[in-house]
C-alpha cells in the first residue's frame, strides 16, 4: 500500500473522520460524551437493582416450572424462599441441650426479616440431627440468612449448625454477585493498564484508552439498565459481569488498532488533526465491521428460549456498540486534544522521508519472519496446525454440560453446601427443596394418590387450597440437584398429567433445573446454525467473496471446538470441576466465534486492501506482517480481561472466563497467525472467488510496486 498523499481523500467517510478530530469539533465531541455520562451515569449505578438471579426468571414463560411459580402467587401474598437450618452432632446423637438450643432458636427465627410460619425443630430418624424450616420473603433474604447463621452457631460444644435450602444457597450466590461488579472493574482495569504500559512503552498514553473505556462502560450499563427496566431484557449477575470485561476488552482492542494507525499517520502529517482524520478514515472500516459482526452475532441470542441467554444478547451487544462509539469518537477527540506528547518518550515526529514508500522504515522483526515461514511451506503449515487443533477436539468427550449441582456451582464450599450435605446424611435427600404440584381442587384426591404412588417420592405434604386450586409439596428421596431427582420429576409429570381434568403442573427447584437443561439444549441446536449463517453473510458482504469467508468460518469453528475440548480436560483433571452449566457451550460458542472472527476480520480486511495492488499471495504476507503486532496485543488484552472472570468463586463464571481467554489466545496465536494465512497463501487469488480479485492476475515483478515498509503498529 502506497503512502498517503498530502491531499485528503474525498467522500463522506473522511469528512466524518475530520469532523470528529477537528480543531473545534473535537471539543464538541468531548462535551457530548460528558453530557451523556452526566445524564445517564446515575442509571449505571442502579444496574444491580434490576438483576434477576433466581432460576425461575431465567426460564421461558412457557416452561412448566415457570407456570408453577406464577400459580403459587395465589397461595401467598409474598414470594418466599425456604431456609433450612440443620443441626448436627458429629460422631454422636443429639442431646437434650442440643434440642433445647434448637427450640430456643426457632422462637428467635420468627423475628428474622421476612420470616413467616417457622416450623421445627424436627429430629432425624437416626437421632443425630435436627432440622428447622424458615420460609423467608424476599425483603432481605441475605441479611436474614446471615442473622440465622450467627444465631444458630452459638450452640453447645460439638453441635454444628448450618443454613441451607434455597434461601441459604441464594444468599451465598447473592453475596458473590454483590461483589462481582466492583471486583471485575478493578481487575479488568488493572490488567488493561499494565498491558497498555507494556505495549505503548509510555507512562501516560494508557490513560486515554482506559478513560474512554470507563466512559463506554458507564454508558453501556446505563443502556442495559434502561433495557431491563423498560424493555423486558433479563439481566443477571453473569451477564452484568461479562458486560464489564467485554467492554474493557473490546474497547481496548479497538483503541490499539486506532492508536497504531494514528502513530503511523503522525509520521506523515505535521498536523495531528489531519493525521487522526487519516487514521480514523483508514482504521475505522475494519473496526466498524468487526463490531457489527460481533454485535449481530450476539443479537442472534434473542431467539433463545432461555431468558438468561436471550438477555445476554442485547446486554453484550450494547457493550460492544458503546465500546465502538467511544473508541471511534471520544478516543480520537481526546488523543488530538492532548497532542503528540502522550506518546512520550517515543514521540512520533513528522518526517518527509516517510512519504516515500521505498524508504520509510524497516520491517517488523518477528512478524516478517512469521510471514516468511508462511510463504516457505504453506501447505505443510496449515496441515500441521489443523491436525493439532483436531487432536485437541478429542477432549470434547470429557465435556459434561448437563448442568451443575448446588455444590458444583461454587469453587469453594460455602455454608449452604455444607448444610445440604448434612441434610442428605440424616434426612430424605430432597428435604428443603420439594417438588411443587398444583392442580384443580376437583381432582386433588386423584392427584395426591398419583403423587404418592410415584417412585422416588418420599413424603407428601398436606394440601393447601386457594381459588379452586390445590398445592402439594412432595419431598424426593434423592438430592434435589441429582439426576435421579430429575428422573422422578419426569415420572411425576407423566403421572399427574394423566389425571383427567386435573390440569396439574409440577415445579420446584429440581423441575426448574430440568427445564433449564432442556431449554438450553434446544437453544444450542437452533442458535448455533443461525449465528454461523449470519456471520458468514456479513463476511461475504465485507470481503465480496465466498471462499475467504468460508475459510474464516471453518478455522474459527475448528478453533472453538479445539478450545472447548482442551478446556473440558482442564476443567475435569486440573480444576476438578464436576461439569459445566447447561448454557455454557452456547455462550462459549458465541463469544469465541464472534471474537475469533473479529481478529480474522482485522487481518483479512488488510489482506484484501494489500491484494488489490500487490497480488493475493504478497498481500497475505503484507497483511500478516503489518497487523501481526497490534492484533496479537489486542488478543492478549482481551484474553487477560476475560481471565479476570476465572478468579471468581462461581464455577460458571470461572469456566466462561477461562475458555474465552484460552480460545482467544489460541485463535490469535495459531489460527490468525499461521493457519488462516497459510491456507490463504496456498489458495492464492482463489480465496476471492467469485469476486473481481479472483480474476485479477498477480502483478509481474517488473510492474508490481515493492511492498511498502510500514511502521510497527505498536511502536
C-alpha positions as CSV (number, residue, x, y, z in Angstrom):
1,X,0.0,0.0,0.0
2,X,1.5,3.3,-1.0
3,X,2.0,6.1,1.5
4,X,-0.9,8.5,1.7
5,X,-0.7,11.7,-0.4
6,X,-0.9,15.0,1.3
7,X,-4.2,15.7,-0.4
8,X,-7.0,14.5,1.8
9,X,-9.4,11.8,0.4
10,X,-12.9,12.8,-0.8
11,X,-16.1,11.3,0.4
12,X,-18.4,11.4,3.4
13,X,-16.3,9.0,5.5
14,X,-13.3,11.2,5.6
15,X,-15.4,14.3,6.2
16,X,-17.0,12.5,9.2
17,X,-13.5,11.5,10.5
18,X,-12.3,15.1,10.1
19,X,-15.4,16.3,12.0
20,X,-14.6,14.0,15.0
21,X,-11.0,15.1,15.1
22,X,-11.4,18.8,14.0
23,X,-9.7,21.7,15.8
24,X,-13.0,23.0,17.2
25,X,-15.3,20.0,16.8
26,X,-13.1,17.7,19.0
27,X,-14.3,19.8,22.0
28,X,-17.9,19.3,20.9
29,X,-17.4,15.5,20.8
30,X,-15.9,15.6,24.3
31,X,-18.7,17.8,25.6
32,X,-21.4,15.4,24.1
33,X,-19.8,12.5,25.9
34,X,-19.6,14.4,29.2
35,X,-23.3,15.4,28.9
36,X,-24.3,11.8,28.1
37,X,-22.4,10.5,31.1
38,X,-23.8,13.1,33.5
39,X,-27.3,12.5,32.2
40,X,-27.2,8.7,32.1
41,X,-24.4,7.9,34.5
42,X,-26.6,7.6,37.6
43,X,-28.5,4.8,35.9
44,X,-25.4,2.7,35.7
45,X,-25.2,2.5,39.5
46,X,-28.8,1.1,39.5
47,X,-28.0,-1.9,37.3
48,X,-27.8,-4.2,40.3
49,X,-31.4,-3.2,41.2
50,X,-32.8,-4.8,38.0
51,X,-30.7,-8.0,38.1
52,X,-32.7,-11.3,38.4
53,X,-30.6,-14.2,39.7
54,X,-33.3,-16.6,40.7
55,X,-33.5,-19.7,38.4
56,X,-37.2,-19.2,37.6
57,X,-36.6,-15.8,36.0
58,X,-34.0,-17.4,33.6
59,X,-36.6,-19.7,32.1
60,X,-39.0,-19.1,29.2
61,X,-42.5,-18.2,30.3
62,X,-43.9,-21.4,28.7
63,X,-41.8,-23.7,30.9
64,X,-43.9,-25.8,33.3
65,X,-41.8,-24.8,36.3
66,X,-42.3,-21.1,35.4
67,X,-46.1,-21.6,35.3
68,X,-46.0,-23.2,38.7
69,X,-44.2,-20.2,40.1
70,X,-47.0,-17.9,38.8
71,X,-49.7,-20.2,40.2
72,X,-48.0,-20.2,43.6
73,X,-48.7,-16.4,43.8
74,X,-52.4,-17.4,44.5
75,X,-51.4,-19.3,47.6
76,X,-49.4,-16.5,49.3
77,X,-49.2,-12.7,49.2
78,X,-45.4,-12.7,49.2
79,X,-43.0,-15.0,47.4
80,X,-40.9,-16.9,49.9
81,X,-37.6,-18.8,49.9
82,X,-37.1,-21.6,52.3
83,X,-34.2,-21.5,54.7
84,X,-33.3,-24.9,56.2
85,X,-31.4,-24.8,59.5
86,X,-29.7,-28.1,60.2
87,X,-28.1,-29.0,63.5
88,X,-25.7,-32.0,63.5
89,X,-23.6,-33.6,66.3
90,X,-20.8,-35.3,64.5
91,X,-19.9,-38.7,66.0
92,X,-22.9,-38.9,68.3
93,X,-26.6,-38.4,68.9
94,X,-28.4,-35.1,69.6
95,X,-28.5,-34.2,73.3
96,X,-31.2,-32.6,75.3
97,X,-29.2,-29.4,75.4
98,X,-28.9,-29.5,71.6
99,X,-32.7,-29.8,71.3
100,X,-33.3,-27.0,73.8
101,X,-30.9,-24.8,71.8
102,X,-32.7,-25.6,68.5
103,X,-36.1,-24.9,70.2
104,X,-34.9,-21.5,71.5
105,X,-33.6,-20.6,68.1
106,X,-36.9,-21.4,66.5
107,X,-38.6,-18.8,68.6
108,X,-36.0,-16.2,67.5
109,X,-36.1,-17.2,63.8
110,X,-39.6,-15.9,63.7
111,X,-38.3,-12.4,64.3
112,X,-35.9,-12.5,61.3
113,X,-36.5,-10.1,58.5
114,X,-39.3,-11.6,56.3
115,X,-39.7,-14.8,58.4
116,X,-43.1,-16.4,58.5
117,X,-44.5,-19.8,59.5
118,X,-41.4,-21.2,61.2
119,X,-41.6,-25.0,61.7
120,X,-39.5,-27.3,63.8
121,X,-37.1,-28.4,65.0
122,X,-37.7,-31.9,63.5
123,X,-35.4,-34.7,64.6
124,X,-33.9,-37.1,62.1
125,X,-34.7,-40.8,62.3
126,X,-31.1,-41.6,63.3
127,X,-31.2,-39.2,66.1
128,X,-28.1,-37.4,65.0
129,X,-29.6,-34.2,63.6
130,X,-32.3,-31.6,63.9
131,X,-33.9,-29.5,61.1
132,X,-35.9,-26.2,61.3
133,X,-37.7,-24.8,58.3
134,X,-37.9,-21.0,58.0
135,X,-39.8,-19.5,55.0
136,X,-38.4,-16.1,54.1
137,X,-40.0,-13.4,52.0
138,X,-37.6,-11.6,49.6
139,X,-37.5,-8.5,51.8
140,X,-33.8,-9.1,52.6
141,X,-33.0,-12.8,52.3
142,X,-29.3,-12.4,52.6
143,X,-29.4,-10.5,55.9
144,X,-32.0,-13.0,57.3
145,X,-29.7,-15.9,56.4
146,X,-26.7,-14.2,57.9
147,X,-28.5,-13.5,61.1
148,X,-29.8,-17.1,61.2
149,X,-26.2,-18.4,60.8
150,X,-24.9,-16.1,63.6
151,X,-27.6,-17.2,65.9
152,X,-27.6,-21.0,65.2
153,X,-23.8,-21.4,65.5
154,X,-23.9,-20.3,69.2
155,X,-24.6,-23.7,70.5
156,X,-23.2,-26.3,72.9
157,X,-19.7,-27.6,72.1
158,X,-19.7,-30.3,69.4
159,X,-23.0,-29.1,67.8
160,X,-22.6,-27.9,64.2
161,X,-25.2,-25.7,62.6
162,X,-25.7,-24.6,59.0
163,X,-28.2,-22.7,57.0
164,X,-29.1,-24.3,53.6
165,X,-32.1,-24.7,51.4
166,X,-33.0,-22.4,48.6
167,X,-32.6,-19.3,50.8
168,X,-29.2,-20.4,52.1
169,X,-27.9,-21.2,48.6
170,X,-29.5,-18.0,47.2
171,X,-27.8,-15.9,49.9
172,X,-24.4,-17.4,49.2
173,X,-25.0,-16.7,45.5
174,X,-26.2,-13.1,46.0
175,X,-23.2,-12.4,48.2
176,X,-20.9,-13.3,45.3
177,X,-22.9,-11.3,42.8
178,X,-22.8,-8.2,45.1
179,X,-19.0,-8.1,44.9
180,X,-18.6,-9.1,41.2
181,X,-19.0,-5.7,39.5
182,X,-16.6,-3.8,41.7
183,X,-14.0,-6.7,41.6
184,X,-14.2,-7.1,37.9
185,X,-14.0,-3.4,37.2
186,X,-10.8,-3.2,39.3
187,X,-9.3,-6.4,37.9
188,X,-10.1,-5.6,34.3
189,X,-8.9,-2.0,34.7
190,X,-5.6,-3.1,36.3
191,X,-4.9,-5.7,33.6
192,X,-5.6,-3.2,30.8
193,X,-3.4,-0.6,32.4
194,X,-0.4,-2.9,32.9
195,X,-0.7,-4.3,29.4
196,X,-1.0,-0.9,27.8
197,X,2.1,0.3,29.7
198,X,4.0,-2.6,28.2
199,X,2.6,-2.3,24.7
200,X,2.8,1.5,24.4
201,X,6.0,1.9,26.4
202,X,4.6,5.2,27.6
203,X,3.8,6.2,31.2
204,X,0.9,8.5,30.1
205,X,-0.7,7.1,26.8
206,X,-2.5,4.3,28.6
207,X,-4.7,6.8,30.4
208,X,-6.7,8.0,27.4
209,X,-7.9,4.5,26.2
210,X,-8.7,3.5,29.8
211,X,-10.7,6.7,30.4
212,X,-12.5,6.1,27.1
213,X,-13.3,2.5,28.2
214,X,-14.6,3.8,31.5
215,X,-16.9,6.2,29.7
216,X,-18.1,3.3,27.4
217,X,-18.8,1.1,30.4
218,X,-20.8,3.7,32.1
219,X,-22.9,4.3,29.0
220,X,-23.3,0.6,28.4
221,X,-24.5,-0.1,32.0
222,X,-27.0,2.8,31.7
223,X,-28.3,1.5,28.4
224,X,-28.6,-2.0,29.9
225,X,-30.5,-0.7,32.9
226,X,-33.0,1.0,30.6
227,X,-33.4,-2.2,28.6
228,X,-34.0,-4.2,31.7
229,X,-36.3,-1.6,33.3
230,X,-38.4,-0.8,30.2
231,X,-37.6,-3.3,27.5
232,X,-38.1,-6.6,29.3
233,X,-34.5,-7.7,29.0
234,X,-33.4,-10.2,31.6
235,X,-30.1,-9.2,33.3
236,X,-28.4,-11.4,35.9
237,X,-25.1,-11.4,37.7
238,X,-23.4,-13.4,34.9
239,X,-24.4,-11.1,32.1
240,X,-23.6,-8.0,34.2
241,X,-20.1,-9.4,35.0
242,X,-19.4,-10.3,31.4
243,X,-20.5,-6.8,30.3
244,X,-17.7,-5.3,32.4
245,X,-14.9,-7.4,31.0
246,X,-16.3,-7.4,27.4
247,X,-16.5,-3.6,27.3
248,X,-12.9,-3.2,28.7
249,X,-11.5,-5.9,26.4
250,X,-13.2,-4.9,23.2
251,X,-12.7,-1.2,23.8
252,X,-9.0,-1.7,24.4
253,X,-8.8,-3.8,21.2
254,X,-10.3,-1.0,19.1
255,X,-8.1,1.5,20.8
256,X,-4.9,-0.5,20.0
257,X,-5.9,-0.6,16.3
258,X,-6.7,3.1,16.1
259,X,-3.7,4.3,18.0
260,X,-1.4,2.1,15.9
261,X,-2.7,3.8,12.7
262,X,-2.6,7.2,14.3
263,X,1.0,6.8,15.3
264,X,1.8,5.8,11.7
265,X,0.0,8.9,10.3
266,X,1.7,11.3,12.8
267,X,5.0,10.5,11.0
268,X,3.3,11.5,7.7
269,X,1.4,14.7,8.7
270,X,2.6,17.8,10.5
271,X,-1.0,18.5,11.7
272,X,-2.2,15.9,14.3
273,X,-5.8,16.7,13.5
274,X,-5.2,15.7,9.9
275,X,-3.2,12.6,11.0
276,X,-6.2,11.5,13.1
277,X,-8.6,12.1,10.3
278,X,-6.5,9.8,8.0
279,X,-6.1,7.2,10.8
280,X,-9.8,7.1,11.6
281,X,-10.7,7.0,7.9
282,X,-8.4,4.0,7.3
283,X,-8.8,2.0,10.5
284,X,-12.5,2.8,11.0
285,X,-14.0,0.4,8.4
286,X,-12.3,-2.6,9.9
287,X,-13.2,-1.6,13.5
288,X,-16.8,-1.0,12.5
289,X,-17.1,-4.2,10.5
290,X,-15.7,-6.1,13.4
291,X,-18.0,-4.5,16.0
292,X,-21.0,-5.1,13.7
293,X,-20.2,-8.7,13.2
294,X,-19.8,-9.3,17.0
295,X,-22.9,-7.3,17.9
296,X,-25.1,-9.0,15.2
297,X,-23.8,-12.4,16.3
298,X,-24.7,-11.6,19.9
299,X,-28.2,-10.4,19.0
300,X,-28.9,-13.8,17.5
301,X,-29.3,-14.9,21.1
302,X,-32.7,-13.1,21.1
303,X,-34.2,-16.2,19.5
304,X,-33.2,-18.3,22.6
305,X,-35.9,-19.9,24.8
306,X,-33.8,-19.3,28.0
307,X,-34.5,-15.8,29.3
308,X,-31.0,-15.6,30.7
309,X,-29.5,-16.5,27.3
310,X,-31.9,-14.2,25.5
311,X,-30.9,-11.3,27.8
312,X,-27.2,-11.9,27.2
313,X,-27.6,-10.9,23.6
314,X,-28.7,-7.3,23.9
315,X,-26.6,-6.8,27.1
316,X,-23.4,-7.9,25.4
317,X,-24.3,-6.2,22.1
318,X,-24.9,-2.9,24.0
319,X,-21.4,-3.3,25.4
320,X,-19.8,-3.8,22.0
321,X,-21.7,-0.9,20.4
322,X,-20.9,1.6,23.2
323,X,-17.2,0.5,23.1
324,X,-17.3,1.1,19.3
325,X,-18.9,4.5,19.8
326,X,-16.3,5.6,22.4
327,X,-13.3,4.4,20.6
328,X,-14.3,6.0,17.2
329,X,-15.4,9.3,18.7
330,X,-14.3,10.0,22.3
331,X,-10.8,8.4,21.9
332,X,-9.9,10.3,18.7
333,X,-11.0,13.6,20.2
334,X,-9.0,13.0,23.4
335,X,-5.9,12.0,21.5
336,X,-5.9,15.1,19.4
337,X,-6.8,17.3,22.4
338,X,-3.7,16.1,24.4
339,X,-1.4,16.1,21.4
340,X,1.8,14.2,20.4
341,X,3.4,14.4,23.9
342,X,1.1,11.5,25.0
343,X,3.5,9.1,23.3
344,X,6.5,10.2,25.3
345,X,9.2,9.1,25.4
346,X,8.7,7.6,21.9
347,X,7.0,10.6,20.4
348,X,6.2,10.1,16.6
349,X,7.7,13.1,14.7
350,X,6.8,14.3,11.2
351,X,9.5,13.4,8.7
352,X,9.1,13.9,4.9
353,X,11.0,10.7,4.3
354,X,8.0,8.7,5.5
355,X,6.1,9.9,2.4
356,X,8.3,7.8,0.2
357,X,7.1,4.2,0.2
358,X,10.5,2.9,-0.8
359,X,12.4,4.3,2.2
360,X,10.4,4.9,5.3
361,X,11.1,2.3,8.0
362,X,12.1,-1.3,8.5
363,X,10.1,-4.4,8.5
364,X,8.5,-5.7,11.7
365,X,11.1,-8.2,13.0
366,X,9.3,-11.3,14.3
367,X,6.2,-10.8,12.1
368,X,8.3,-10.6,9.0
369,X,9.8,-13.9,10.0
370,X,6.4,-15.4,10.5
371,X,5.4,-14.2,7.1
372,X,8.4,-15.9,5.6
373,X,7.5,-19.1,7.4
374,X,4.0,-19.0,5.9
375,X,5.4,-18.4,2.4
376,X,8.0,-21.1,2.7
377,X,5.8,-24.2,3.3
378,X,2.2,-23.1,3.5
379,X,0.6,-26.5,2.9
380,X,2.7,-28.2,5.5
381,X,2.0,-25.4,7.9
382,X,-1.8,-25.4,7.6
383,X,-1.9,-29.2,7.6
384,X,0.1,-29.5,10.8
385,X,-1.8,-26.8,12.6
386,X,-5.1,-28.3,11.5
387,X,-4.1,-31.7,12.8
388,X,-3.1,-30.2,16.1
389,X,-6.4,-28.4,16.5
390,X,-8.4,-31.6,15.5
391,X,-6.4,-33.5,18.1
392,X,-7.5,-31.0,20.8
393,X,-11.1,-31.5,19.9
394,X,-10.9,-35.1,21.2
395,X,-11.2,-33.6,24.7
396,X,-14.9,-32.9,23.9
397,X,-15.6,-36.4,25.1
398,X,-14.9,-35.2,28.6
399,X,-17.3,-32.3,28.4
400,X,-20.3,-32.7,30.8
401,X,-22.7,-29.9,30.0
402,X,-25.8,-31.1,31.7
403,X,-25.8,-28.6,34.5
404,X,-24.1,-28.1,37.8
405,X,-25.3,-29.4,41.2
406,X,-25.6,-26.9,44.0
407,X,-22.2,-27.9,45.3
408,X,-20.7,-27.8,41.8
409,X,-21.7,-24.2,41.3
410,X,-19.1,-22.9,43.8
411,X,-15.3,-23.1,43.5
412,X,-15.1,-23.4,47.3
413,X,-17.7,-24.9,49.7
414,X,-20.0,-22.2,51.3
415,X,-22.1,-22.9,54.4
416,X,-25.2,-23.7,52.3
417,X,-23.4,-26.6,50.6
418,X,-22.0,-28.0,53.9
419,X,-25.5,-27.8,55.3
420,X,-27.0,-29.6,52.3
421,X,-24.5,-32.4,52.8
422,X,-25.6,-32.7,56.4
423,X,-29.3,-32.8,55.5
424,X,-28.6,-35.6,53.0
425,X,-26.9,-37.7,55.7
426,X,-29.8,-37.6,58.1
427,X,-33.0,-36.7,56.3
428,X,-34.6,-37.5,52.9
429,X,-32.1,-36.0,50.4
430,X,-34.8,-33.8,48.9
431,X,-35.7,-32.1,52.1
432,X,-35.8,-28.4,51.8
433,X,-36.3,-28.4,48.1
434,X,-39.6,-30.3,47.4
435,X,-41.3,-30.7,44.1
436,X,-44.4,-28.4,44.0
437,X,-47.5,-29.8,42.3
438,X,-50.5,-27.5,41.7
439,X,-53.8,-29.0,40.5
440,X,-57.5,-28.2,40.3
441,X,-59.3,-28.8,43.5
442,X,-61.9,-31.1,41.8
443,X,-59.1,-33.6,41.1
444,X,-56.9,-33.1,44.1
445,X,-57.5,-36.6,45.7
446,X,-56.6,-38.4,42.5
447,X,-53.5,-36.3,42.0
448,X,-52.5,-36.9,45.6
449,X,-52.7,-40.7,45.1
450,X,-50.8,-40.4,41.8
451,X,-48.0,-38.4,43.6
452,X,-47.8,-40.9,46.5
453,X,-47.5,-43.8,44.1
454,X,-44.7,-42.3,42.1
455,X,-41.3,-44.0,42.6
456,X,-38.8,-41.5,44.1
457,X,-41.3,-39.6,46.3
458,X,-40.5,-39.9,50.0
459,X,-43.2,-37.8,51.6
460,X,-46.3,-35.8,50.6
461,X,-47.4,-32.6,52.4
462,X,-50.9,-31.8,53.4
463,X,-52.9,-29.9,50.7
464,X,-53.1,-26.2,50.6
465,X,-56.2,-24.7,48.9
466,X,-56.7,-21.3,47.2
467,X,-59.0,-20.1,44.5
468,X,-60.1,-23.5,43.3
469,X,-56.5,-24.8,43.2
470,X,-54.7,-27.2,45.5
471,X,-50.9,-27.2,46.1
472,X,-48.9,-30.2,47.3
473,X,-45.2,-30.4,48.2
474,X,-43.5,-33.7,47.5
475,X,-40.2,-34.5,49.2
476,X,-38.0,-36.5,47.0
477,X,-35.9,-39.4,48.1
478,X,-32.9,-38.2,46.1
479,X,-30.9,-34.9,46.4
480,X,-32.8,-32.1,44.6
481,X,-29.9,-31.4,42.3
482,X,-29.3,-35.1,41.2
483,X,-30.1,-36.9,38.0
484,X,-32.2,-39.3,40.0
485,X,-34.4,-36.5,41.3
486,X,-34.9,-35.1,37.8
487,X,-36.0,-38.6,36.7
488,X,-38.5,-38.5,39.5
489,X,-39.8,-35.1,38.2
490,X,-40.3,-36.7,34.7
491,X,-42.3,-39.6,36.3
492,X,-44.3,-37.1,38.4
493,X,-45.2,-35.1,35.4
494,X,-46.2,-38.1,33.4
495,X,-48.3,-39.4,36.2
496,X,-50.2,-36.2,37.2
497,X,-50.7,-35.1,33.6
498,X,-52.5,-38.3,33.1
499,X,-55.2,-37.5,35.7
500,X,-58.3,-36.4,33.8
501,X,-59.4,-32.8,34.3
502,X,-56.6,-32.0,36.8
503,X,-54.5,-29.7,34.7
504,X,-51.8,-30.5,37.2
505,X,-48.3,-29.0,36.8
506,X,-45.0,-29.8,38.5
507,X,-42.5,-27.2,39.6
508,X,-39.9,-26.6,42.3
509,X,-36.2,-26.4,42.2
510,X,-35.5,-29.7,40.6
511,X,-38.1,-29.1,37.9
512,X,-36.7,-25.7,37.3
513,X,-33.2,-27.1,36.8
514,X,-34.5,-29.8,34.5
515,X,-36.4,-27.2,32.4
516,X,-33.2,-25.1,32.2
517,X,-31.3,-28.0,30.8
518,X,-33.9,-28.8,28.1
519,X,-34.3,-25.1,27.1
520,X,-30.5,-24.8,26.8
521,X,-30.3,-27.9,24.7
522,X,-32.9,-26.5,22.3
523,X,-31.1,-23.2,22.1
524,X,-27.8,-24.9,21.2
525,X,-29.5,-26.7,18.3
526,X,-31.3,-23.6,17.0
527,X,-28.9,-20.6,17.6
528,X,-25.5,-22.0,16.6
529,X,-26.6,-22.5,12.9
530,X,-28.2,-19.1,12.9
531,X,-25.1,-17.4,14.2
532,X,-22.9,-19.2,11.6
533,X,-25.2,-18.2,8.8
534,X,-25.5,-14.6,9.9
535,X,-21.7,-14.1,10.4
536,X,-20.9,-15.8,7.1
537,X,-23.3,-13.4,5.2
538,X,-21.6,-10.4,6.9
539,X,-18.2,-11.7,5.9
540,X,-19.3,-12.2,2.3
541,X,-20.6,-8.7,2.1
542,X,-17.4,-7.3,3.7
543,X,-14.9,-9.2,1.6
544,X,-17.0,-9.6,-1.5
545,X,-16.1,-13.2,-1.8
546,X,-17.2,-16.7,-0.8
547,X,-14.1,-18.8,-0.3
548,X,-12.3,-16.4,2.1
549,X,-15.4,-16.2,4.4
550,X,-15.7,-20.0,4.3
551,X,-12.0,-20.3,5.3
552,X,-12.5,-17.8,8.1
553,X,-15.6,-19.5,9.5
554,X,-14.1,-23.0,9.2
555,X,-10.9,-22.0,11.0
556,X,-12.8,-20.2,13.8
557,X,-15.2,-23.1,14.3
558,X,-12.3,-25.5,14.5
559,X,-10.5,-23.2,17.0
560,X,-13.7,-23.1,19.1
561,X,-14.0,-26.9,19.1
562,X,-10.3,-27.3,20.0
563,X,-10.7,-24.8,22.8
564,X,-13.8,-26.5,24.2
565,X,-12.1,-29.9,24.0
566,X,-8.9,-28.7,25.7
567,X,-10.8,-26.8,28.4
568,X,-13.1,-29.8,29.1
569,X,-10.0,-31.8,30.0
570,X,-8.5,-28.9,32.1
571,X,-11.8,-28.4,34.0
572,X,-12.0,-32.1,34.8
573,X,-8.5,-33.1,35.6
574,X,-6.7,-29.8,36.6
575,X,-9.5,-27.8,38.3
576,X,-11.7,-30.7,39.5
577,X,-14.9,-29.2,38.3
578,X,-17.8,-31.6,38.0
579,X,-19.0,-30.3,34.7
580,X,-20.4,-27.1,33.1
581,X,-23.6,-25.1,33.2
582,X,-26.1,-26.2,30.6
583,X,-25.8,-22.9,28.7
584,X,-22.0,-22.9,28.8
585,X,-21.4,-24.4,25.3
586,X,-23.6,-21.9,23.6
587,X,-22.2,-18.8,25.3
588,X,-18.7,-20.1,24.7
589,X,-19.5,-20.6,21.1
590,X,-21.0,-17.1,20.8
591,X,-18.0,-15.3,22.3
592,X,-15.3,-17.4,20.7
593,X,-16.7,-17.4,17.2
594,X,-17.7,-13.8,17.3
595,X,-14.3,-12.6,18.8
596,X,-12.4,-15.1,16.7
597,X,-13.9,-13.7,13.5
598,X,-13.2,-10.3,15.0
599,X,-9.4,-10.8,14.7
600,X,-9.7,-12.5,11.4
601,X,-11.6,-9.5,10.0
602,X,-8.7,-7.2,11.1
603,X,-6.3,-9.5,9.2
604,X,-8.3,-10.3,6.1
605,X,-9.6,-6.7,5.6
606,X,-5.9,-5.6,5.4
607,X,-5.0,-8.5,3.2
608,X,-7.8,-7.6,0.8
609,X,-6.6,-4.0,0.8
610,X,-3.0,-5.0,0.1
611,X,-4.0,-7.7,-2.5
612,X,-5.6,-5.1,-4.8
613,X,-2.2,-3.8,-5.9
614,X,0.3,-6.5,-4.7
615,X,-1.5,-9.6,-5.7
616,X,-3.1,-12.0,-3.2
617,X,0.0,-14.0,-2.0
618,X,2.1,-10.9,-1.4
619,X,-1.0,-9.2,0.0
620,X,-1.4,-12.1,2.6
621,X,2.3,-11.7,3.7
622,X,2.0,-7.9,3.8
623,X,-1.3,-8.0,5.8
624,X,0.1,-10.5,8.3
625,X,3.3,-8.5,8.7
626,X,1.5,-5.2,9.2
627,X,-1.2,-6.4,11.5
628,X,0.7,-9.1,13.5
629,X,1.9,-6.9,16.4
630,X,-1.3,-5.0,17.0
631,X,-3.7,-7.9,16.7
632,X,-1.6,-10.1,19.0
633,X,-1.5,-7.3,21.5
634,X,-5.3,-6.9,21.2
635,X,-5.7,-10.7,21.7
636,X,-3.5,-10.6,24.8
637,X,-5.6,-7.7,26.3
638,X,-8.9,-9.4,25.6
639,X,-7.7,-12.7,27.0
640,X,-6.4,-11.1,30.1
641,X,-9.6,-9.2,30.8
642,X,-11.7,-12.3,30.4
643,X,-9.3,-14.2,32.6
644,X,-10.4,-11.9,35.4
645,X,-13.7,-14.0,35.4
646,X,-11.6,-17.1,36.1
647,X,-10.7,-15.7,39.6
648,X,-14.4,-15.6,40.8
649,X,-15.7,-18.2,43.2
650,X,-18.5,-19.3,40.9
651,X,-17.7,-22.2,38.6
652,X,-19.8,-21.0,35.7
653,X,-18.1,-17.6,35.6
654,X,-14.6,-19.1,36.1
655,X,-15.2,-21.6,33.3
656,X,-16.5,-18.9,30.9
657,X,-13.6,-16.6,31.7
658,X,-11.0,-19.4,31.2
659,X,-12.5,-20.8,28.0
660,X,-12.7,-17.3,26.3
661,X,-9.2,-16.4,27.4
662,X,-7.8,-19.8,26.2
663,X,-9.8,-19.6,23.0
664,X,-8.8,-16.0,22.2
665,X,-5.1,-16.8,22.7
666,X,-5.4,-20.0,20.6
667,X,-7.2,-18.1,17.8
668,X,-4.8,-15.1,17.9
669,X,-1.5,-17.1,18.0
670,X,-2.4,-20.2,15.9
671,X,-5.4,-19.5,13.7
672,X,-4.9,-15.9,12.8
673,X,-1.1,-16.0,12.7
674,X,-0.5,-19.4,11.0
675,X,-3.5,-21.4,9.9
676,X,-5.6,-18.8,8.0
677,X,-2.6,-17.0,6.4
678,X,-1.1,-20.4,5.2
679,X,-4.5,-21.5,3.8
680,X,-4.9,-18.1,2.1
681,X,-1.4,-18.1,0.7
682,X,-1.8,-21.7,-0.6
683,X,-5.0,-20.9,-2.4
684,X,-3.8,-17.6,-3.7
685,X,-6.3,-15.4,-5.6
686,X,-8.9,-18.2,-5.5
687,X,-9.8,-17.1,-2.0
688,X,-11.6,-14.1,-3.5
689,X,-13.9,-16.3,-5.7
690,X,-16.2,-15.2,-7.2
691,X,-15.1,-11.6,-6.7
692,X,-13.1,-9.3,-9.0
693,X,-9.9,-10.0,-7.2
694,X,-10.1,-13.7,-8.1
695,X,-9.9,-12.8,-11.8
696,X,-7.1,-10.3,-11.4
697,X,-3.8,-11.7,-12.4
698,X,-1.0,-11.1,-9.9
699,X,1.3,-8.2,-11.0
700,X,4.6,-9.2,-12.5
701,X,7.8,-8.5,-10.7
702,X,8.6,-5.6,-13.0
703,X,5.2,-4.0,-12.7
704,X,4.4,-4.6,-9.1
705,X,5.4,-2.0,-6.6
706,X,7.6,-3.1,-3.8
707,X,5.7,-3.7,-0.6
708,X,5.9,-0.6,1.5
709,X,7.8,-0.6,4.7
710,X,5.2,0.4,7.3
711,X,5.7,1.4,10.8
712,X,5.5,-1.0,13.6
713,X,1.9,-0.6,14.8
714,X,2.9,-0.9,18.5
715,X,5.8,1.4,18.4
